[in-house]
Amino acid sequence: METGHDRGGGVRQLRYAPAVGSAYGVEVLDFAALRRMDPERRRVRPQRPDFHVLALVGSGTGAHEADFRDHALTAGSVVWIRPGMVHRWSDVDTCDGPLVLFRPGFLPGFTAAEAATPAGWDLDGPRLCLALLAADHLRREHDAAVTGPALGSPALLAHLLAALLLRVLPAPPAPVAPAGGPTAVFRAYRAAVEAHFATWHQVADYARALGYDVRTLTRATRAATGTGAKAFLDQRVLLEAKRLLAHTDLPVGACARRLGFPDTGNFTTFFRRQTGRPPGAWRADRRSTAALQEGA
C-alpha cells in the first residue's frame, strides 16, 4: 500500500498496491501481519483507503473508529471499510483474524449492500465459524495462485469473496435486479452522487443527468437504503463536511466552498439543520473529545 496525505489535513491516504505476485485485486492478511507491517503504530491515526478492507475478529478485543462511529471489537466482530471512509484501528493489539483487501470493482453487484451496511457489526458463534472457514478458503486459493500462477483464477477468487460477504453481511443484500431495475437505478444515482455531491445539492440535478425523474430516484434509493434520495444526498454532503472539519485545518468558509455552498451562512444553516450544532462548535467538540481519547 502506498501512502500520502489528503490536502489540508492529517488523514493518511492509502492506495492499493498488492504484494509481489499478488496482482489479482484481492489479498488476505491478518491482524498479526498488520501489526508487523506497522511498527510505528500509524494504524491508530486516521487513514483513508481507496480500497475495501473486510476484517473478521476471531479472538481478542479492541476498538475501531469509522467516520465518527466507535466500534468495540470482540470475537465475532466484522469491520467493512469501503473506499473513501476515514477510519482508524484504535486498538487491535490483541485481535486475531483475517483482513481481506480488495479493489473497487473487483466484486461487482454489492453496491446496495455497501450503502446500507454499517462499518461494523457482530456475528454469533455459528456464523463466525462459517465466516472464518470462508475466509480461510479464500486465503488458501489466493496463496495457491501466488505460488503457482497457473492456478490463478480471478473469477474463482471473486466468487469466494462474494461467498464470504454473503456469509458475514448482517442482512441479505438486495437481489440483483435486471438492467434498468431499482438496483441499477440506485447504482447509477450513488455513483453520480459520489462524483458530484460537492457541486450538485438537489436530486433534480441528478435526475436530469441520469434521465430519470425524481420519484424514480427516490423509490430506488429507498429500496436500497431505507431512506429517500434527498436524505441520501444530504448525508453524503454532511459526511464530507464532518471529515473536513475533523481532519483538516481548513477554515469553515473554505470547507463551505469546497462543498459547493455559495457562502458560509448557507453551509452553517445546512450543517446545523443536520446535526443541531454549527460547524465551528461541532469541530471544537470533536477535537476536544479526540484529545481526551489520545490522552487516556
Backbone bond lengths (Angstrom), bond angles and torsions (degrees), N, CA, C in turn:
res aa  C-N    CA-C-N  psi(-1)  N-CA   C-N-CA  omega(-1)  CA-C   N-CA-C  phi
1 M - - - 1.446 - - 1.517 109.62 -
2 E 1.315 117.20 127.41 1.450 122.04 175.19 1.513 108.17 -86.45
3 T 1.328 116.47 150.57 1.455 119.34 -176.91 1.510 110.49 -125.40
4 G 1.335 114.91 157.55 1.453 122.15 176.33 1.509 107.69 -160.97
5 H 1.319 117.25 -158.40 1.459 120.93 178.64 1.519 109.03 -139.35
6 D 1.338 115.04 144.03 1.446 119.48 171.38 1.516 108.82 -66.60
7 R 1.323 115.87 145.89 1.446 120.50 178.19 1.518 109.58 -63.27
8 G 1.329 116.35 129.53 1.450 121.00 173.65 1.515 114.77 87.02
9 G 1.306 120.58 11.24 1.454 118.91 -178.43 1.492 113.25 -164.62
10 G 1.347 115.24 -174.50 1.439 121.02 -174.31 1.507 114.23 -105.87
11 V 1.322 119.23 20.36 1.459 121.16 178.13 1.519 109.01 -81.00
12 R 1.305 116.13 126.37 1.466 120.57 179.44 1.521 109.50 -80.48
13 Q 1.318 116.70 124.21 1.461 121.48 179.15 1.519 108.69 -89.58
14 L 1.336 116.61 123.26 1.459 121.58 179.28 1.513 109.51 -106.38
15 R 1.316 116.32 127.27 1.458 121.74 179.65 1.524 109.68 -113.59
16 Y 1.303 114.96 142.30 1.460 119.87 -175.22 1.521 109.98 -69.95
17 A 1.315 116.40 122.64 1.458 123.17 175.73 1.521 107.19 -142.29
18 P 1.338 118.80 96.14 1.460 121.18 -173.78 1.521 112.44 -64.93
19 A 1.321 114.91 155.53 1.458 120.60 176.10 1.521 110.03 -64.24
20 V 1.329 115.98 159.14 1.461 121.03 179.30 1.524 109.89 -55.71
21 G 1.318 115.96 129.83 1.455 120.73 179.43 1.498 114.19 83.74
22 S 1.351 116.57 6.02 1.460 119.82 -174.63 1.525 112.28 -121.40
23 A 1.302 116.85 34.31 1.466 121.14 -173.81 1.530 111.39 -83.71
24 Y 1.318 116.77 58.82 1.460 120.85 179.92 1.526 112.60 -111.08
25 G 1.329 117.55 -3.69 1.449 120.68 -177.69 1.502 113.57 88.37
26 V 1.342 117.03 -0.44 1.458 121.51 178.03 1.523 107.84 -150.72
27 E 1.322 116.77 147.03 1.466 121.49 172.96 1.522 108.80 -153.49
28 V 1.327 115.48 157.52 1.458 121.14 -176.07 1.522 108.98 -120.28
29 L 1.330 116.08 120.38 1.456 123.10 175.27 1.532 107.86 -115.04
30 D 1.315 116.68 -162.78 1.461 120.61 171.38 1.517 108.37 -150.05
31 F 1.335 116.20 174.51 1.461 119.35 -177.10 1.524 111.53 -64.35
32 A 1.324 117.06 -33.62 1.469 119.06 178.24 1.523 110.49 -62.70
33 A 1.349 117.03 -40.81 1.463 120.58 177.80 1.522 110.55 -65.20
34 L 1.341 117.18 -39.73 1.466 120.48 177.34 1.521 110.61 -58.16
35 R 1.333 116.61 -43.30 1.472 118.98 -179.79 1.513 111.51 -67.89
36 R 1.339 117.77 -38.79 1.471 119.95 178.21 1.520 111.41 -64.92
37 M 1.325 117.25 -38.30 1.468 121.91 -178.13 1.523 112.26 -74.62
38 D 1.328 117.30 -12.20 1.460 121.00 -172.57 1.522 111.09 -131.64
39 P 1.332 117.62 63.36 1.468 118.86 -178.69 1.522 112.85 -65.69
40 E 1.338 117.69 -21.05 1.461 120.79 -179.89 1.528 112.18 -86.14
41 R 1.338 117.27 0.39 1.456 122.98 176.73 1.532 112.74 60.41
42 R 1.321 115.95 37.21 1.468 119.02 175.61 1.521 111.25 -66.75
43 R 1.325 116.69 -16.79 1.460 120.64 -178.59 1.530 112.73 -63.34
44 V 1.352 117.89 -20.74 1.467 120.01 -178.40 1.524 111.44 -82.99
45 R 1.341 117.90 -5.83 1.463 121.58 177.77 1.522 109.83 -100.60
46 P 1.327 118.05 157.82 1.472 120.44 -177.29 1.529 112.23 -59.11
47 Q 1.308 115.75 137.05 1.459 122.58 178.23 1.522 109.11 -141.39
48 R 1.332 115.36 154.56 1.460 120.77 -174.69 1.531 108.62 -134.69
49 P 1.326 118.31 96.08 1.467 120.21 -178.10 1.522 111.57 -79.12
50 D 1.325 115.48 153.44 1.463 119.85 173.40 1.530 110.39 -100.72
51 F 1.337 116.05 21.30 1.459 122.53 -179.89 1.526 108.60 -140.08
52 H 1.320 116.71 170.92 1.457 122.48 177.97 1.527 110.49 -84.75
53 V 1.330 115.68 145.14 1.465 122.51 170.44 1.527 107.15 -129.62
54 L 1.318 116.29 118.77 1.463 121.76 176.13 1.520 107.52 -114.35
55 A 1.319 116.68 117.91 1.465 121.23 -176.20 1.518 110.23 -120.03
56 L 1.339 116.03 139.80 1.461 123.05 174.20 1.522 108.31 -120.03
57 V 1.310 116.61 128.22 1.462 120.70 176.76 1.518 107.48 -93.48
58 G 1.330 115.87 109.66 1.450 120.25 178.29 1.515 112.49 -84.32
59 S 1.341 116.20 -30.42 1.461 120.98 178.67 1.518 108.42 -158.28
60 G 1.330 115.09 164.39 1.460 120.32 179.44 1.523 112.05 91.30
61 T 1.325 114.34 176.82 1.463 121.25 178.66 1.512 109.35 -135.11
62 G 1.326 115.90 159.95 1.448 119.86 179.39 1.508 111.09 -179.86
63 A 1.323 116.31 -157.49 1.458 121.30 -177.80 1.515 109.08 -151.48
64 H 1.330 114.85 151.58 1.458 122.27 -178.83 1.517 108.17 -146.30
65 E 1.336 116.19 148.08 1.462 121.23 176.95 1.519 109.14 -128.91
66 A 1.329 116.38 132.55 1.463 121.54 178.29 1.515 109.16 -136.78
67 D 1.338 115.70 118.01 1.464 121.29 178.21 1.520 111.74 46.04
68 F 1.367 114.30 53.54 1.457 123.07 170.17 1.520 114.27 74.93
69 R 1.319 117.00 13.27 1.461 120.16 174.91 1.521 109.13 -119.35
70 D 1.330 115.74 128.57 1.463 121.35 -179.79 1.525 109.75 -90.67
71 H 1.331 115.80 142.94 1.454 121.63 179.00 1.521 108.31 -131.62
72 A 1.316 116.49 123.77 1.465 120.74 172.40 1.524 108.00 -78.03
73 L 1.321 116.78 133.51 1.462 121.99 -178.02 1.523 109.98 -104.29
74 T 1.317 115.52 128.88 1.457 122.79 173.69 1.523 107.08 -140.78
75 A 1.327 116.74 176.46 1.463 119.69 176.97 1.529 108.99 -57.32
76 G 1.328 115.44 124.42 1.458 120.93 -177.03 1.505 113.90 105.28
77 S 1.332 118.15 -9.66 1.462 120.49 179.56 1.533 110.51 -71.38
78 V 1.322 114.85 140.60 1.455 122.89 175.38 1.518 108.11 -119.14
79 V 1.315 116.94 135.84 1.464 122.64 174.48 1.516 107.51 -124.06
80 W 1.337 116.41 127.76 1.474 120.18 176.01 1.526 107.50 -126.32
81 I 1.337 115.63 102.53 1.458 122.66 177.14 1.517 108.44 -93.60
82 R 1.321 115.96 120.96 1.458 120.64 178.77 1.526 110.42 -95.38
83 P 1.339 117.53 158.10 1.466 120.16 -179.29 1.530 111.62 -52.94
84 G 1.323 115.29 133.90 1.457 120.86 177.98 1.510 114.65 94.47
85 M 1.337 118.38 -18.18 1.461 120.15 176.81 1.526 110.02 -65.58
86 V 1.319 116.19 142.88 1.461 120.89 171.93 1.528 107.41 -97.94
87 H 1.310 116.36 121.90 1.463 119.56 -176.10 1.517 109.99 -145.13
88 R 1.317 115.39 169.88 1.460 120.60 173.49 1.525 108.95 -153.14
89 W 1.322 114.88 145.50 1.460 121.21 175.33 1.517 107.06 -85.99
90 S 1.333 116.84 88.91 1.457 120.90 -173.09 1.531 111.75 -57.96
91 D 1.344 115.91 -40.64 1.475 120.28 -178.87 1.528 107.93 -160.16
92 V 1.316 116.50 105.93 1.468 120.23 175.16 1.528 110.23 -129.44
93 D 1.334 115.79 29.61 1.464 120.06 -175.14 1.526 112.61 -65.32
94 T 1.330 118.26 -27.73 1.465 119.98 -178.85 1.524 112.65 -113.75
95 C 1.325 117.08 4.17 1.466 119.74 -178.08 1.524 111.01 -77.53
96 D 1.318 115.45 145.23 1.456 121.63 175.20 1.525 107.78 -134.80
97 G 1.321 115.68 144.70 1.456 120.53 179.76 1.516 110.84 146.80
98 P 1.326 117.56 171.69 1.465 121.44 -174.92 1.520 113.58 -81.33
99 L 1.341 115.27 149.04 1.446 123.83 169.89 1.529 107.34 -122.88
100 V 1.315 116.83 121.35 1.459 121.98 -179.48 1.523 108.14 -106.40
101 L 1.324 116.26 121.59 1.459 122.58 177.59 1.518 108.35 -105.91
102 F 1.332 117.22 131.98 1.470 118.45 176.12 1.514 110.92 -149.35
103 R 1.307 113.71 150.90 1.458 121.00 -175.95 1.525 111.87 -76.07
104 P 1.338 117.35 150.85 1.467 119.68 170.53 1.525 109.47 -58.88
105 G 1.299 116.96 139.28 1.451 120.18 179.49 1.509 113.76 89.09
106 F 1.353 117.81 -14.99 1.458 118.78 178.48 1.512 111.07 -67.19
107 L 1.325 115.94 -29.62 1.456 120.58 -176.91 1.524 109.27 -128.17
108 P 1.331 118.49 81.71 1.460 120.42 -179.70 1.525 110.93 -70.00
109 G 1.337 115.14 158.61 1.455 119.45 174.01 1.508 115.50 100.34
110 F 1.357 118.47 -1.60 1.452 120.16 -178.47 1.527 112.18 -112.01
111 T 1.329 117.29 21.48 1.459 120.33 -175.76 1.515 111.69 -59.75
112 A 1.323 117.95 -46.96 1.460 120.54 -178.87 1.530 110.97 -63.69
113 A 1.322 116.66 -40.00 1.463 119.80 179.30 1.526 110.84 -63.62
114 E 1.328 117.12 -39.63 1.453 120.62 178.38 1.517 111.09 -60.78
115 A 1.318 116.19 -42.71 1.460 119.87 -175.70 1.518 112.04 -69.76
116 A 1.310 117.89 -33.36 1.464 121.24 -173.09 1.522 113.51 -96.30
117 T 1.322 118.56 -11.46 1.457 121.81 -173.88 1.524 110.68 -94.38
118 P 1.331 118.77 134.62 1.470 120.09 176.80 1.524 110.63 -69.17
119 A 1.333 115.67 172.84 1.464 119.42 179.17 1.521 111.89 -76.89
120 G 1.331 117.73 -21.69 1.455 119.58 -178.87 1.517 111.88 -146.29
121 W 1.316 116.25 142.63 1.464 122.35 175.83 1.527 107.65 -158.41
122 D 1.338 117.21 -178.47 1.463 120.95 -174.81 1.521 111.27 -127.84
123 L 1.325 115.38 145.70 1.462 122.98 175.16 1.522 109.35 -106.81
124 D 1.340 115.61 149.12 1.468 118.30 172.69 1.531 109.55 -77.90
125 G 1.314 116.83 173.89 1.463 121.69 -173.98 1.510 114.44 -56.20
126 P 1.341 119.65 -51.71 1.468 119.88 -179.12 1.521 113.13 -61.10
127 R 1.334 117.54 -41.11 1.469 119.61 -179.95 1.525 110.85 -69.46
128 L 1.332 117.20 -35.21 1.459 119.70 177.30 1.527 110.87 -63.21
129 C 1.325 117.53 -43.75 1.464 120.61 179.38 1.529 110.54 -58.54
130 L 1.321 117.26 -45.21 1.463 120.81 179.66 1.525 110.91 -66.94
131 A 1.342 117.36 -38.31 1.459 120.41 179.40 1.523 111.16 -65.15
132 L 1.340 116.83 -41.43 1.467 119.67 178.74 1.532 111.02 -65.53
133 L 1.323 117.35 -36.10 1.467 119.98 175.10 1.518 110.95 -63.44
134 A 1.347 116.51 -43.34 1.461 120.13 179.27 1.519 111.05 -63.30
135 A 1.340 117.23 -41.56 1.459 120.72 178.52 1.522 111.34 -65.42
136 D 1.326 116.63 -38.55 1.464 119.81 179.21 1.524 111.25 -66.83
137 H 1.337 116.90 -38.02 1.462 120.08 176.54 1.524 110.09 -61.21
138 L 1.330 116.24 -45.25 1.459 119.97 177.75 1.523 111.00 -60.72
139 R 1.343 116.67 -42.65 1.465 119.88 179.88 1.526 111.44 -62.57
140 R 1.329 116.79 -43.94 1.465 119.91 -178.32 1.533 111.42 -64.58
141 E 1.319 116.76 -42.05 1.469 119.46 178.13 1.525 110.88 -66.07
142 H 1.340 116.58 -38.41 1.458 119.22 177.98 1.522 111.13 -65.60
143 D 1.333 116.73 -45.18 1.465 119.87 178.63 1.528 111.00 -61.09
144 A 1.343 116.83 -40.12 1.467 120.07 178.74 1.519 110.63 -63.80
145 A 1.343 116.70 -38.00 1.456 119.91 179.90 1.524 111.66 -68.21
146 V 1.355 116.13 -34.17 1.461 119.74 179.64 1.526 111.08 -71.58
147 T 1.338 116.75 -43.93 1.466 119.95 -177.17 1.524 112.05 -79.38
148 G 1.330 117.31 -26.93 1.469 121.31 178.06 1.513 109.96 -131.15
149 P 1.348 118.48 84.87 1.472 120.85 -174.48 1.526 114.29 -51.57
150 A 1.332 117.45 -27.42 1.466 118.83 178.98 1.523 111.34 -64.18
151 L 1.341 116.48 -22.02 1.456 120.21 178.64 1.522 112.68 -87.04
152 G 1.345 116.95 -8.41 1.455 121.02 -175.40 1.514 112.84 -64.69
153 S 1.300 116.77 134.08 1.463 122.24 178.71 1.525 108.90 -146.76
154 P 1.337 118.19 99.20 1.466 119.33 176.35 1.517 112.70 -55.90
155 A 1.342 117.30 -35.63 1.463 119.88 179.82 1.520 111.01 -64.08
156 L 1.350 116.71 -42.48 1.451 120.23 178.92 1.528 110.55 -64.64
157 L 1.329 117.05 -43.78 1.461 120.28 178.85 1.529 110.92 -62.18
158 A 1.324 116.41 -38.98 1.468 119.91 178.99 1.525 110.95 -64.73
159 H 1.333 116.61 -40.83 1.464 119.64 178.59 1.529 111.08 -64.75
160 L 1.330 116.85 -40.81 1.462 119.74 -179.95 1.532 111.00 -68.23
161 L 1.342 116.73 -37.15 1.451 119.53 176.45 1.529 110.78 -65.97
162 A 1.332 116.60 -41.04 1.468 120.04 176.98 1.527 110.75 -61.22
163 A 1.321 116.81 -40.89 1.460 120.26 178.42 1.525 110.84 -62.85
164 L 1.335 116.50 -40.60 1.462 120.02 178.73 1.526 110.63 -63.42
165 L 1.330 117.36 -44.89 1.456 119.81 179.03 1.521 111.61 -62.39
166 L 1.329 116.32 -42.91 1.462 119.21 178.27 1.524 111.25 -61.32
167 R 1.320 116.66 -34.48 1.460 120.95 -179.99 1.525 111.77 -70.20
168 V 1.351 118.16 -35.56 1.466 119.58 -172.01 1.517 113.90 -98.58
169 L 1.328 119.72 -17.37 1.459 120.35 -177.14 1.528 110.60 -56.98
170 P 1.336 117.43 139.06 1.464 119.34 -177.83 1.524 113.36 -67.86
171 A 1.328 117.33 -20.51 1.466 121.69 175.62 1.514 107.18 -146.25
172 P 1.322 118.31 150.35 1.465 119.64 -179.85 1.524 111.01 -58.41
173 P 1.337 118.57 135.04 1.456 120.10 177.44 1.516 110.83 -66.59
174 A 1.322 115.10 156.47 1.459 119.23 177.14 1.518 109.56 -60.91
175 P 1.331 118.59 139.08 1.457 120.08 178.66 1.516 111.44 -61.01
176 V 1.320 115.08 146.99 1.458 119.87 179.70 1.520 108.82 -67.38
177 A 1.324 116.33 123.95 1.455 121.28 -177.40 1.517 109.54 -91.91
178 P 1.337 118.17 158.05 1.446 120.62 175.81 1.520 111.07 -64.27
179 A 1.328 115.41 160.15 1.458 120.44 -179.75 1.521 109.41 -51.81
180 G 1.330 116.95 133.09 1.442 121.16 -178.95 1.509 113.83 89.79
181 G 1.352 118.47 -10.41 1.453 122.12 178.77 1.513 111.08 -75.95
182 P 1.372 117.58 -179.74 1.466 120.89 -175.79 1.517 114.16 -58.13
183 T 1.337 117.57 -39.86 1.458 118.93 -178.99 1.518 111.14 -64.34
184 A 1.331 117.17 -42.40 1.456 120.63 178.44 1.526 110.83 -64.85
185 V 1.321 117.10 -38.42 1.465 120.54 178.31 1.522 109.76 -63.75
186 F 1.331 116.82 -44.55 1.457 119.15 179.89 1.523 111.45 -64.63
187 R 1.320 117.21 -40.30 1.472 119.02 178.08 1.519 110.68 -58.21
188 A 1.332 116.84 -43.58 1.460 120.50 179.86 1.527 110.12 -64.28
189 Y 1.337 116.43 -42.29 1.464 120.08 -179.98 1.525 110.89 -65.61
190 R 1.325 116.08 -45.19 1.470 119.45 -178.73 1.528 110.68 -61.45
191 A 1.323 117.69 -42.79 1.464 120.61 178.56 1.522 110.81 -63.44
192 A 1.322 117.04 -40.22 1.461 120.27 179.60 1.526 111.24 -67.24
193 V 1.335 116.75 -39.96 1.463 120.09 177.01 1.525 110.04 -61.17
194 E 1.317 116.91 -44.47 1.460 120.32 -179.60 1.518 111.37 -61.75
195 A 1.325 117.01 -33.50 1.462 120.89 -178.38 1.529 112.67 -81.24
196 H 1.335 118.04 -29.49 1.467 120.33 -167.70 1.520 115.40 -127.39
197 F 1.342 119.16 6.85 1.466 119.13 -173.88 1.522 112.27 -59.97
198 A 1.335 117.96 -24.90 1.459 120.74 -178.56 1.527 113.01 -78.88
199 T 1.320 117.22 -7.43 1.466 119.43 179.98 1.524 112.65 -128.86
200 W 1.326 118.39 -30.04 1.462 121.82 -179.81 1.523 108.64 -106.67
201 H 1.312 117.42 114.00 1.463 121.47 -176.86 1.521 113.17 -110.20
202 Q 1.327 117.72 4.26 1.458 121.65 179.75 1.519 110.13 -120.50
203 V 1.329 116.48 138.45 1.461 120.36 179.68 1.527 110.83 -60.16
204 A 1.322 117.07 -31.45 1.467 120.50 179.73 1.525 111.84 -59.48
205 D 1.336 117.79 -32.43 1.465 120.48 177.31 1.527 111.04 -61.36
206 Y 1.327 115.99 -42.03 1.466 121.03 -179.51 1.528 110.76 -73.43
207 A 1.309 116.46 -36.74 1.463 120.03 178.40 1.525 110.39 -60.43
208 R 1.331 116.46 -44.92 1.470 119.17 178.83 1.522 111.21 -63.94
209 A 1.330 116.96 -43.28 1.466 120.28 -176.63 1.531 111.84 -67.97
210 L 1.325 116.95 -34.84 1.466 120.83 -174.71 1.527 113.09 -93.18
211 G 1.327 117.09 -13.02 1.454 119.49 179.38 1.510 114.53 83.07
212 Y 1.342 117.18 22.16 1.462 122.17 176.11 1.520 108.39 -116.70
213 D 1.325 116.33 164.80 1.456 117.25 170.64 1.521 109.51 -91.53
214 V 1.330 115.88 166.31 1.460 121.13 -175.27 1.524 111.12 -60.71
215 R 1.327 117.82 -38.65 1.469 120.44 -179.08 1.526 111.45 -63.14
216 T 1.346 116.89 -37.91 1.459 119.84 178.73 1.524 110.70 -64.15
217 L 1.325 117.25 -43.87 1.463 120.23 178.27 1.531 110.93 -64.66
218 T 1.317 116.62 -37.88 1.461 119.88 179.91 1.518 111.20 -66.28
219 R 1.331 117.33 -44.61 1.470 120.06 179.43 1.524 111.04 -63.45
220 A 1.332 117.27 -43.74 1.465 120.81 -178.38 1.522 111.16 -65.41
221 T 1.324 116.54 -40.92 1.466 120.36 -179.44 1.518 110.77 -68.45
222 R 1.332 117.03 -39.90 1.450 120.01 179.19 1.530 111.05 -65.50
223 A 1.340 116.48 -38.30 1.464 119.57 178.95 1.519 111.34 -65.25
224 A 1.337 117.52 -34.35 1.461 121.01 -176.83 1.518 113.14 -84.70
225 T 1.335 117.28 -35.01 1.459 120.23 -170.01 1.512 114.62 -122.92
226 G 1.326 117.42 -13.23 1.454 119.92 -177.08 1.512 113.63 84.78
227 T 1.316 118.14 3.68 1.458 122.01 179.06 1.514 109.40 -133.56
228 G 1.316 117.57 161.93 1.452 121.21 -177.41 1.514 113.16 -77.55
229 A 1.324 116.32 170.99 1.461 121.67 -176.75 1.525 111.98 -64.74
230 K 1.333 117.64 -40.29 1.468 120.11 -179.69 1.513 110.75 -67.81
231 A 1.331 117.50 -43.73 1.466 119.96 178.55 1.523 110.89 -62.86
232 F 1.338 117.10 -39.08 1.468 121.29 178.07 1.529 110.07 -61.46
233 L 1.325 116.61 -44.77 1.464 121.32 179.26 1.527 110.88 -64.49
234 D 1.336 116.89 -46.47 1.465 119.84 -179.44 1.522 111.71 -61.83
235 Q 1.329 117.23 -38.92 1.454 120.15 179.18 1.526 111.72 -65.49
236 R 1.328 116.75 -34.04 1.472 119.01 177.54 1.524 110.86 -68.90
237 V 1.332 117.24 -41.36 1.463 120.42 176.74 1.526 109.91 -63.99
238 L 1.336 116.53 -43.93 1.456 120.49 -179.84 1.522 111.88 -62.07
239 L 1.323 117.14 -42.06 1.462 119.98 179.80 1.520 110.67 -59.92
240 E 1.335 116.94 -44.11 1.468 119.02 -179.92 1.519 110.71 -67.59
241 A 1.338 116.88 -34.91 1.458 119.73 176.46 1.523 110.48 -61.85
242 K 1.328 117.16 -44.42 1.460 120.56 178.48 1.520 111.53 -63.18
243 R 1.332 116.12 -39.92 1.465 119.06 178.56 1.518 110.80 -61.43
244 L 1.319 117.53 -44.66 1.465 120.96 -179.79 1.525 110.81 -64.93
245 L 1.323 117.24 -43.63 1.456 120.30 -178.23 1.531 111.93 -67.69
246 A 1.321 116.62 -38.47 1.469 120.29 -175.57 1.515 112.87 -80.95
247 H 1.336 116.78 -34.51 1.462 119.13 -167.11 1.523 114.07 -115.91
248 T 1.326 118.45 5.03 1.453 121.18 174.11 1.522 109.07 -132.20
249 D 1.332 115.24 168.95 1.463 121.13 176.13 1.522 111.61 -104.05
250 L 1.325 116.88 17.04 1.456 120.04 179.55 1.527 110.29 -62.20
251 P 1.335 118.19 137.36 1.464 119.88 172.93 1.525 110.80 -60.18
252 V 1.322 116.55 157.53 1.462 120.59 -178.49 1.526 110.35 -57.48
253 G 1.324 117.26 -39.34 1.454 120.03 179.29 1.517 112.47 -62.94
254 A 1.331 117.04 -37.49 1.461 120.27 177.92 1.527 110.90 -69.21
255 C 1.333 116.75 -36.84 1.469 120.03 174.83 1.524 109.96 -61.10
256 A 1.323 116.16 -43.09 1.461 120.55 179.75 1.521 110.82 -59.96
257 R 1.333 116.56 -45.67 1.476 119.48 -179.59 1.521 111.05 -65.26
258 R 1.317 117.42 -39.50 1.462 119.75 -179.34 1.525 111.14 -64.14
259 L 1.322 117.07 -28.28 1.460 121.33 -178.66 1.525 112.58 -96.66
260 G 1.326 117.20 8.69 1.455 120.21 171.84 1.507 115.80 83.94
261 F 1.345 118.76 16.38 1.457 120.21 177.11 1.524 109.71 -86.01
262 P 1.321 117.54 140.09 1.470 119.28 -175.01 1.517 113.36 -66.57
263 D 1.325 117.68 -25.70 1.460 120.35 178.06 1.525 109.14 -158.62
264 T 1.334 115.31 170.07 1.459 120.59 -177.74 1.514 111.85 -63.78
265 G 1.332 117.20 -34.32 1.459 120.34 -179.08 1.518 112.52 -61.98
266 N 1.343 116.66 -43.46 1.460 119.91 177.92 1.524 111.55 -62.41
267 F 1.325 115.20 -42.22 1.464 119.79 179.05 1.524 110.60 -63.81
268 T 1.330 117.27 -43.69 1.455 120.83 179.80 1.522 111.03 -62.23
269 T 1.329 116.61 -41.85 1.469 120.02 178.20 1.519 110.69 -61.55
270 F 1.337 116.77 -45.47 1.465 120.96 178.71 1.519 110.52 -60.59
271 F 1.327 117.10 -48.82 1.457 120.85 -175.07 1.526 110.63 -65.54
272 R 1.321 116.62 -42.18 1.462 119.86 179.41 1.536 111.24 -64.15
273 R 1.334 116.01 -39.11 1.463 119.45 179.39 1.527 111.17 -63.68
274 Q 1.329 117.05 -34.76 1.458 120.91 -177.64 1.521 112.82 -81.60
275 T 1.327 118.31 -32.83 1.466 121.45 -170.97 1.523 114.33 -118.41
276 G 1.335 116.91 -16.68 1.456 119.71 -174.85 1.515 113.67 83.07
277 R 1.351 117.62 1.42 1.466 122.18 -178.61 1.522 109.51 -133.87
278 P 1.337 118.63 144.49 1.463 119.82 172.47 1.524 109.76 -69.41
279 P 1.329 117.91 155.23 1.477 119.85 -174.14 1.524 114.07 -59.33
280 G 1.327 118.24 -38.65 1.462 119.15 -179.44 1.508 112.38 -64.17
281 A 1.325 116.50 -41.75 1.463 119.88 179.20 1.519 110.99 -69.06
282 W 1.341 117.08 -38.18 1.464 120.05 178.09 1.527 109.76 -62.39
283 R 1.343 116.76 -42.72 1.471 120.08 179.43 1.526 110.46 -61.98
284 A 1.320 117.58 -45.24 1.467 120.34 -179.12 1.521 111.03 -62.14
285 D 1.331 117.22 -43.09 1.464 120.40 178.20 1.521 111.08 -62.47
286 R 1.323 115.81 -43.92 1.467 120.41 -178.56 1.523 110.87 -62.04
287 R 1.308 117.87 -44.48 1.451 120.64 -177.09 1.527 111.44 -71.89
288 S 1.311 116.77 -32.28 1.465 119.25 175.36 1.522 110.66 -65.20
289 T 1.344 115.91 -42.13 1.462 120.00 178.01 1.518 111.47 -64.76
290 A 1.342 116.44 -42.47 1.465 120.68 179.82 1.517 110.80 -63.15
291 A 1.326 117.33 -39.61 1.467 120.73 179.76 1.523 111.10 -64.83
292 L 1.333 116.44 -39.62 1.464 119.86 177.45 1.513 111.29 -64.61
293 Q 1.339 116.54 -41.06 1.464 120.39 179.37 1.521 111.06 -63.77
294 E 1.340 116.90 -41.98 1.463 119.90 -178.93 1.535 111.61 -68.67
295 G 1.331 116.31 -29.66 1.453 119.26 -179.65 1.505 113.92 -84.75
296 A 1.361 115.80 -10.13 1.471 119.11 -178.70 1.507 111.69 -70.88
